[in-house]
Amino acid sequence: MGFADLPPGQHAEELRDHWWWRPGWHVGQRALTWHLTFEGQTDLHRLVERYHEALAPFPGLEPVPIPWLHLTMQGIGFTSDVSAEDTARIEKAARERLASLPAPALTFDQVIVADEAVALPPDKEGEKTIRAVRAAIREGIGAVWGTDNIPESSSHYRPHVSVAYSNRTQDAAPVAEVVEGVGEQPARLVVPAASLIVLHRDHRVYEWETVAKVPIGRT
């Protein structure tokens, strides 16, 4: 059962290796995508570092480095398949739509052991605003490529920030017991922009170069 399929508050029974090569991916591959990124978000960093400490005894879990924390939003495609002209047009279309939305105010007050990761889903109101941001980005892609050519699902999506990725098949119950006992104060933050990035996973961590930081809401 994938993370999007887990009932709220429920953990998976088993963790699997996150780093298997999805179709089209290999060392050297690059993808153009939208994320929320968390530079300077010290309250979230504090919470994630506390979970990193708690999960340190588990060799089957690889912590996500603080500089690479992210919330996956919406893929566009591999860079070899997306022209510079289309990239610029998609950015412009998304920028116009994101300007009319409020910047997401997020609270992270729960942790989920999912099928491939330990993750922090946002609170319900935060999830609504993230979904609105994603919908605006998808509308921007559709304005350039047509609504039938928007990549990825519009519905099978559950926003979250991964704290650590599993690197093997393992029982999730001991991990769930540890993270449930952390008891750290929630993290609260406002995300002022969506990041259009070029992403890779060559080193068993998601790393990227930023193409554009697009404000959410008028500045």
Stockholm file with secondary structure:
# STOCKHOLM 1.0

chainA/1-219         MGFADLPPGQHAEELRDHWWWRPGWHVGQRALTWHLTFEGQTDLHRLVERYHEALAPFPGLEPVPIPWLHLTMQGIGFTSDVSAEDTARIEKAARERLASLPAPALTFDQVIVADEAVALPPDKEGEKTIRAVRAAIREGIGAVWGTDNIPESSSHYRPHVSVAYSNRTQDAAPVAEVVEGVGEQPARLVVPAASLIVLHRDHRVYEWETVAKVPIGRT
#=GR chainA/1-219 SS CCGGGSCTTCCCSEECCTTSCCTTCCTTCCEEEEEEECTTCHHHHHHHHHHHHHHTTCTTEEECCGGGCEEEEEEEEEGGGSCHHHHHHHHHHHHHHHTTSCCCEEEECCCEECSSEEEECCCHHHHHHHHHHHHHHHHHHHHHHCGGGCCSCSSSCCCCEEEEEECSCEESHHHHHHHHTCCCCCEEEECCEEEEEEEECTTSSCEEEEEEEEESSCC
#=GC SS_cons         CCGGGSCTTCCCSEECCTTSCCTTCCTTCCEEEEEEECTTCHHHHHHHHHHHHHHTTCTTEEECCGGGCEEEEEEEEEGGGSCHHHHHHHHHHHHHHHTTSCCCEEEECCCEECSSEEEECCCHHHHHHHHHHHHHHHHHHHHHHCGGGCCSCSSSCCCCEEEEEECSCEESHHHHHHHHTCCCCCEEEECCEEEEEEEECTTSSCEEEEEEEEESSCC
//
